[in-house]
Amino acid sequence: MKIRLATSMDIPELTELKKPQKEEYRKKFYENQINRLKEMENDESIYLVGEMNNKIIAHLLLKLKGIPSESGYPNINDLYVAEQERNKGYGSELISKAEEIAREKGYTKISLAVNPTLNPKAMALYEHVGYVKTSTKPYVDGIYDGVEDWCIDMVKKLS
Ligand SMILES: CC(C)(COP(=O)(O)OP(=O)(O)OC[C@H]1O[C@@H](n2cnc3c(N)ncnc32)[C@H](O)[C@@H]1OP(=O)(O)O)[C@@H](O)C(=O)NCCC(=O)NCCS
């Protein structure tokens, strides 16, 4: 997989990556892409895409200043791999690239958040690549489609 920075040319493809079924989701995903590119222009985030045969199959948003519960160092946000491309190591590759970027920028820690109840597979992957829970008590990370997303934070020390 080739990993590179997202550009405005990618917006249509990135909008469709999660296969939005409803127009309201498509519109929201589209707006998200615009916001992410703006954040990258402002040096707040790094938006990585993974490509195979010139087709985008994955993305990861690295928020450089972190999130309120783990601030001051980068946070891995919205890691996503297209369904048919999962379990081939691409998610791990993107995480590793995000860690490399954080390290190069002088950070010694990196975090991410996961819903341990709804996403035990993702949590197992994060543990496998060295992330450790900072607390077992989940908090509401956001409300998506009217449903609360209960997450825990995980942190990795970068050596
Ligand atoms: C979570 C997600 C990003 C993982 O991406 P992925 O590309 O499937 O991840 P990987 O392939 O690197 O790792 C998945 C598992 O496959 C294994 N694997 C890695 N390379 C492999 C290979 N070449 N062959 C077989 N298995 C492999 C890994 O060891 C890992 O197992 P583990 O969980 O026991 O450690 C993906 O499932 C996804 O997009 N899910 C929906 C969105 C989501 O939940 N995002 C996370 C929000 S917190």
The ligand as an SDF file (V2000), in Angstrom:
LIG
                    3D

 48 50  0  0  0  0  0  0  0  0999 V2000
   -9.9620   -1.5270   12.6010 C   0  0  0  0  0  0  0  0  0  0  0  0
   -9.4030   -1.5420   11.1720 C   0  0  0  0  0  0  0  0  0  0  0  0
   -8.9010   -0.1690   10.7970 C   0  0  0  0  0  0  0  0  0  0  0  0
   -8.2470   -2.5400   11.1140 C   0  0  0  0  0  0  0  0  0  0  0  0
   -7.6630   -2.4810    9.8250 O   0  0  0  0  0  0  0  0  0  0  0  0
   -6.9700   -3.7640    9.1540 P   0  0  0  0  0  0  0  0  0  0  0  0
   -6.3220   -3.3190    7.9260 O   0  0  0  0  0  0  0  0  0  0  0  0
   -7.9550   -4.8580    9.0570 O   0  0  0  0  0  0  0  0  0  0  0  0
   -5.8880   -4.1010   10.2790 O   0  0  0  0  0  0  0  0  0  0  0  0
   -4.6660   -5.1060   10.1440 P   0  0  0  0  0  0  0  0  0  0  0  0
   -4.8410   -5.9680    8.9490 O   0  0  0  0  0  0  0  0  0  0  0  0
   -3.4140   -4.3490   10.2610 O   0  0  0  0  0  0  0  0  0  0  0  0
   -4.8190   -5.9410   11.4610 O   0  0  0  0  0  0  0  0  0  0  0  0
   -5.9740   -6.7400   11.6880 C   0  0  0  0  0  0  0  0  0  0  0  0
   -5.5750   -8.1120   12.1250 C   0  0  0  0  0  0  0  0  0  0  0  0
   -5.0880   -8.8110   10.9910 O   0  0  0  0  0  0  0  0  0  0  0  0
   -3.8070   -9.3770   11.2720 C   0  0  0  0  0  0  0  0  0  0  0  0
   -2.9810   -9.2880   10.0490 N   0  0  0  0  0  0  0  0  0  0  0  0
   -2.1500   -8.3100    9.7250 C   0  0  0  0  0  0  0  0  0  0  0  0
   -1.5380   -8.5680    8.5430 N   0  0  0  0  0  0  0  0  0  0  0  0
   -2.0370   -9.7340    8.1240 C   0  0  0  0  0  0  0  0  0  0  0  0
   -1.8200  -10.5180    6.9710 C   0  0  0  0  0  0  0  0  0  0  0  0
   -0.9570  -10.1440    6.0150 N   0  0  0  0  0  0  0  0  0  0  0  0
   -2.5190  -11.6520    6.8390 N   0  0  0  0  0  0  0  0  0  0  0  0
   -3.3930  -12.0230    7.8100 C   0  0  0  0  0  0  0  0  0  0  0  0
   -3.6450  -11.3260    8.9200 N   0  0  0  0  0  0  0  0  0  0  0  0
   -2.9630  -10.1960    9.0820 C   0  0  0  0  0  0  0  0  0  0  0  0
   -3.2290   -8.5030   12.3330 C   0  0  0  0  0  0  0  0  0  0  0  0
   -2.3080   -9.2200   13.1350 O   0  0  0  0  0  0  0  0  0  0  0  0
   -4.4410   -8.1160   13.1240 C   0  0  0  0  0  0  0  0  0  0  0  0
   -4.7280   -9.0840   14.0780 O   0  0  0  0  0  0  0  0  0  0  0  0
   -4.8400   -8.6730   15.6110 P   0  0  0  0  0  0  0  0  0  0  0  0
   -6.0680   -7.7870   15.7000 O   0  0  0  0  0  0  0  0  0  0  0  0
   -4.9730   -9.9600   16.2990 O   0  0  0  0  0  0  0  0  0  0  0  0
   -3.6010   -7.9180   15.9370 O   0  0  0  0  0  0  0  0  0  0  0  0
  -10.5020   -2.0150   10.1540 C   0  0  0  0  0  0  0  0  0  0  0  0
  -11.0570   -3.2300   10.5940 O   0  0  0  0  0  0  0  0  0  0  0  0
  -11.6000   -0.9970    9.9350 C   0  0  0  0  0  0  0  0  0  0  0  0
  -11.4900   -0.0970    9.1120 O   0  0  0  0  0  0  0  0  0  0  0  0
  -12.7240   -1.1500   10.6840 N   0  0  0  0  0  0  0  0  0  0  0  0
  -13.8570   -0.2280   10.5690 C   0  0  0  0  0  0  0  0  0  0  0  0
  -13.5190    1.1390   11.1320 C   0  0  0  0  0  0  0  0  0  0  0  0
  -13.0200    1.0330   12.5360 C   0  0  0  0  0  0  0  0  0  0  0  0
  -13.5430    0.2990   13.3560 O   0  0  0  0  0  0  0  0  0  0  0  0
  -11.9630    1.8120   12.8130 N   0  0  0  0  0  0  0  0  0  0  0  0
  -11.3420    1.8610   14.1310 C   0  0  0  0  0  0  0  0  0  0  0  0
  -12.0250    2.8560   14.9770 C   0  0  0  0  0  0  0  0  0  0  0  0
  -11.3160    2.8700   16.6050 S   0  0  0  0  0  0  0  0  0  0  0  0
  1  2  1  0
  2  3  1  0
  2  4  1  0
  2 36  1  0
  4  5  1  0
  5  6  1  0
  6  7  2  0
  6  8  1  0
  6  9  1  0
  9 10  1  0
 10 11  2  0
 10 12  1  0
 10 13  1  0
 13 14  1  0
 14 15  1  0
 15 16  1  0
 15 30  1  0
 16 17  1  0
 17 18  1  0
 17 28  1  0
 18 19  1  0
 18 27  1  0
 19 20  2  0
 20 21  1  0
 21 22  1  0
 21 27  2  0
 22 23  1  0
 22 24  2  0
 24 25  1  0
 25 26  2  0
 26 27  1  0
 28 29  1  0
 28 30  1  0
 30 31  1  0
 31 32  1  0
 32 33  2  0
 32 34  1  0
 32 35  1  0
 36 37  1  0
 36 38  1  0
 38 39  2  0
 38 40  1  0
 40 41  1  0
 41 42  1  0
 42 43  1  0
 43 44  2  0
 43 45  1  0
 45 46  1  0
 46 47  1  0
 47 48  1  0
M  END
$$$$
